Amino acid sequence: MAGNSKRVIVHIESTAGTGYRYTITKSKKTHPERVEHKKYDPKIKKHVMFKETK
């Protein structure tokens, strides 16, 4: 990522309790709140909600 980029790198973690994480980027300006995405968790082989961690 460029040093002057407006986007930040965040980790989203599975709500299923497996500890699986994805790394995504988001714009702090347009999405100041924590993000939630429904993505695939390969440890339980299902789609579950992933929430942004600290």
C-alpha positions in Angstrom: 0.0 0.0 0.0 1.2 3.5 -0.7 2.0 5.7 2.3 -0.3 8.4 1.2 -3.3 6.1 0.6 -6.7 7.0 2.0 -7.5 3.3 2.7 -6.4 1.3 5.8 -5.8 -2.4 6.2 -8.2 -4.2 8.6 -8.6 -7.8 9.7 -12.1 -9.4 9.8 -12.5 -12.5 12.0 -15.1 -15.3 11.9 -18.0 -15.1 14.3 -18.1 -18.9 14.4 -15.2 -19.0 16.8 -12.7 -20.7 14.6 -10.2 -17.8 14.6 -10.1 -17.7 10.8 -9.3 -14.2 9.5 -9.3 -12.3 6.2 -7.3 -9.1 5.5 -9.2 -6.4 3.6 -8.8 -2.7 3.0 -11.5 0.0 3.7 -11.9 3.7 3.4 -12.0 5.4 6.8 -13.8 8.4 5.2 -16.8 6.5 3.7 -17.0 3.7 6.3 -15.9 4.9 9.7 -17.9 2.2 11.5 -16.7 -1.4 11.9 -17.3 -3.6 8.8 -19.2 -6.9 8.6 -19.0 -9.3 5.6 -20.5 -12.7 5.0 -17.6 -14.8 3.7 -16.5 -18.5 3.6 -14.9 -20.0 6.6 -12.8 -23.0 5.4 -12.5 -24.5 8.9 -16.2 -25.2 9.2 -16.9 -25.2 5.4 -19.7 -22.7 5.6 -20.4 -19.0 4.9 -20.6 -17.0 8.2 -20.4 -13.4 9.2 -17.0 -11.9 9.7 -16.6 -8.8 11.8 -13.7 -6.3 12.0 -11.3 -6.7 14.9 -9.1 -4.2 16.6 
